[in-house]
Amino acid sequence: MRTALVIGTGLIGTSAALALAQRGVTVHLADHDPEQARTAAALGAGTDETPEGPVDLAIVAAPPAHVAAVLADAMRRGVARGYLDVASVKGGPRRELEALGLDLSSYIGSHPMSGREKSGPLAATGDLFEGRPWVLTPTRDTDTEVLNLALELVSHCRAVPVVMDADAHDRAVALVSHMPHLVSSMVAARLENAEEAAVRLCGQGIRDVTRIAASDPRMWIDILSANPGPVADLLTDVAADLEETVRALRALQSSDESKRREGTTGIEDVLRRGNAGQIRVPGKHGSAPRAYEVVAVLIDDQPGQLARIFADAGMAGVNIEDVRIEHATGQQAGLVQLMVEPKAAPVLTAALRERGWALRQ
C-alpha cells in the first residue's frame, strides 16, 4: 500500500492515518468538517489535499449510521482500488450497500477493537491499535487484493487480524462492548444525585465499573442505534439476573431462616457465575488469563515516584505484568498495586523494602 484516503478524522480515523503515515504511506484526509481534517493533518496524520487519482485503500471512519452512505459515495466516485470501514457494527452497513446495488467485490468490513473515552483527532495516537484485535468480515465476493490491502493496514497499525462473519461480529460486540457500556452508564447514573459524603467514598471498584461511562453519548447513540437487537436481548438476560438477585437480597432480610438460606444460595449463584465468566476474559496479549500476585506499595503523589518503583523492580530483575493505582481520598498519596508472577513476588517485596518503600500487606 502506497496511498490511502481516510474519510472521517475522529479518534479512529486519525489514529489509523497516523500509523500509516509513520510507515511511509501517503495519507489523504477528508471529513465533513474541514477544520477537523486540518487538525489531523497538523498532527502529522497526512494531508487534507484531495488525491489526484484513485488511492490504494479508502478507509471510512464515519459513525455507523452514515457508513453506508459515505462508502456508496466514495465507491461511485471511484476514489480507491479498495474500500474498508471501521464502524463498530458490520451487518447493517453491508446490507445497506447490497440494497443500493453496489458491487461489493472491492469492499471489506472491519472493526478495530480499540478506543478511548475521548474522541476527536486530538485524542488520536499512532499506537492506539497496537496488539489489539482488528476484526475483518470478508464475504465470498471480496477480492483477494482487497483482503490483502486490509491485512496490510492491520499490519501497519500493529494490530492482530481476526476474521469473522459480520452478524457473528455484531452479536459478539454486543456482548463484550455495547451491553457493558450501558450497564456501566446505569451504575454511574446512580451517582448523579447521590450525597456528596457517599461519592467521596468512591474507591477503585466503582472507578473500574464506571470508567467507560465517561464516553461521548452522541457517539454511543450512533453505535447502539446500529445494533439494538442483540444488545436488547442481552439486557433482557441481565434484567432477569437482576430480578433474581433482588429477590435473593430481600430474602436475606427475612426473619425466616429457610428464606435467608435461599437468599444466600441465590447471591452465591450469581457471584460464582460472575467468577466463571471473568476467568474467560483474555489475559495479557490476548493469552489465557493468568493468576498474578499483587505487591502493594504506598506512594506520595509526587513526580518520579512511579518511575522509581519501575526502576527498582527492573534492578531486582522482576517484570511488572500489570499495574493499578488507587488514590487516597483527601490526601496526596496513593496505593500502587504491582501485578507480578507468583514466584517473583517475594523477590520484588524484599527489593522494594530494602530500597525504603512502604508496602501494604
Long-range contacts (C-beta under 8 A, 24 or more apart in sequence): 1-25, 1-56, 1-57, 1-149, 1-152, 1-153, 1-156, 2-26, 2-56, 3-27, 3-28, 3-51, 3-55, 3-56, 3-57, 4-28, 4-46, 4-55, 4-56, 4-57, 4-58, 4-59, 4-153, 5-29, 5-30, 5-51, 5-55, 5-57, 5-58, 5-59, 5-74, 5-79, 5-80, 6-30, 6-40, 6-45, 6-46, 6-59, 6-61, 7-31, 7-58, 7-59, 7-60, 7-61, 7-62, 7-70, 7-74, 8-60, 8-61, 8-62, 8-70, 9-36, 9-37, 9-39, 9-40, 9-45, 9-61, 9-121, 10-36, 10-61, 10-119, 10-120, 10-121, 10-124, 11-115, 11-116, 11-118, 11-119, 11-120, 11-121, 11-123, 11-124, 11-128, 12-61, 12-86, 12-112, 12-115, 12-124, 12-128, 13-40, 13-59, 13-61, 13-86, 13-124, 14-40, 14-43, 14-45, 14-121, 14-124, 15-124, 15-125, 15-126, 15-128, 15-129, 15-157, 16-59, 16-61, 16-86, 16-112, 16-129, 16-153, 16-157, 17-45, 17-46, 17-59, 17-124, 18-43, 18-44, 18-45, 18-124, 18-125, 18-126, 19-126, 19-127, 19-128, 19-129, 19-156, 19-157, 19-158, 20-46, 20-153, 20-156, 20-157, 21-45, 21-46, 21-126, 22-126, 23-156, 25-156, 28-55, 36-120, 36-121, 39-120, 39-121, 39-122, 40-121, 40-124, 43-121, 43-122, 43-124, 45-121, 45-124, 51-79, 54-78, 54-79, 54-80, 54-81, 55-79, 55-80, 55-81, 56-80, 56-81, 56-82, 56-149, 57-81, 57-82, 57-83, 57-84, 57-149, 57-150, 57-153, 58-82, 58-83, 58-84, 59-84, 59-85, 59-86, 59-153, 60-84, 60-85, 60-86, 60-87, 61-85, 61-86, 62-87, 63-87, 63-219, 63-222, 63-223, 64-88, 64-89, 64-92, 64-93, 64-222, 64-223, 64-225, 64-226, 64-227, 65-222, 65-225, 65-226, 67-93, 68-92, 68-93, 68-96, 68-97, 68-100, 71-97, 71-107, 72-97, 72-100, 72-102, 75-102, 75-103, 75-106, 75-107, 76-102, 80-106, 81-106, 81-145, 81-146, 81-149, 82-106, 82-107, 82-108, 82-143, 82-145, 82-146, 82-149, 82-150, 83-107, 83-108, 83-146, 84-108, 84-109, 84-110, 84-146, 84-149, 84-150, 84-153, 85-109, 85-110, 86-110, 86-111, 86-112, 87-111, 87-226, 88-173, 88-177, 88-178, 88-223, 88-226, 88-227, 89-170, 89-173, 89-223, 89-226, 89-227, 90-135, 90-137, 90-166, 90-167, 90-169, 90-170, 91-166, 91-167, 91-169, 91-170, 92-170, 92-226, 92-227, 93-226, 94-137, 94-139, 94-166, 104-139, 104-141, 104-142, 105-141, 105-142, 105-143, 105-146, 106-143, 106-146, 107-142, 107-146, 108-136, 108-137, 108-138, 108-142, 108-146, 108-147, 108-150, 109-136, 109-137, 109-138, 109-166, 110-134, 110-135, 110-136, 110-137, 110-150, 110-153, 110-154, 111-135, 111-137, 111-169, 111-173, 112-157, 112-159, 113-173, 113-177, 114-159, 117-211, 117-212, 117-214, 117-215, 119-215, 119-216, 119-219, 127-158, 128-157, 129-154, 129-157, 129-158, 129-159, 130-157, 130-158, 130-159, 131-158, 131-159, 131-160, 131-285, 131-286, 132-159, 132-160, 133-159, 133-160, 133-162, 133-286, 134-159, 134-160, 134-161, 134-162, 135-162, 135-163, 135-164, 135-169, 136-161, 136-162, 136-163, 136-164, 137-163, 137-164, 137-165, 137-166, 137-169, 138-163, 139-166, 160-286, 170-227, 170-230, 171-230, 173-227, 174-227, 174-230, 174-231, 174-233, 174-234, 175-230, 175-234, 178-223, 178-224, 178-227, 178-230, 178-231, 179-231, 179-234, 179-235, 179-238, 180-212, 181-212, 181-213, 181-215, 181-220, 182-224, 182-231, 182-235, 183-235, 183-238, 184-209, 184-210, 184-211, 184-212, 184-213, 185-213, 187-213, 188-213, 189-213, 200-329, 200-330, 201-329, 202-329, 203-326, 204-324, 204-326, 241-270, 244-270, 245-270, 284-321, 284-322, 290-321, 291-342, 292-321, 292-322, 292-339, 292-340, 292-341, 292-342, 293-339, 293-340, 293-341, 293-342, 293-344, 293-345, 294-337, 294-338, 294-339, 294-345, 295-337, 295-338, 295-340, 295-345, 295-348, 295-349, 295-352, 295-359, 296-335, 296-336, 296-337, 296-338, 296-359, 296-360, 296-361, 297-335, 297-336, 297-338, 297-352, 297-357, 297-358, 297-359, 297-360, 298-333, 298-334, 298-335, 298-336, 298-357, 298-358, 298-359, 298-360, 299-333, 299-334, 299-335, 299-336, 299-357, 300-332, 300-333, 301-327, 301-332, 301-333, 301-334, 302-332, 306-336, 309-336, 309-338, 309-352, 309-357, 312-351, 312-352, 312-355, 312-357, 313-338, 313-348, 313-351, 313-352, 315-351, 316-347, 316-348, 316-350, 316-351, 316-352, 317-347, 318-344, 318-347, 318-348, 318-351, 319-344, 335-360
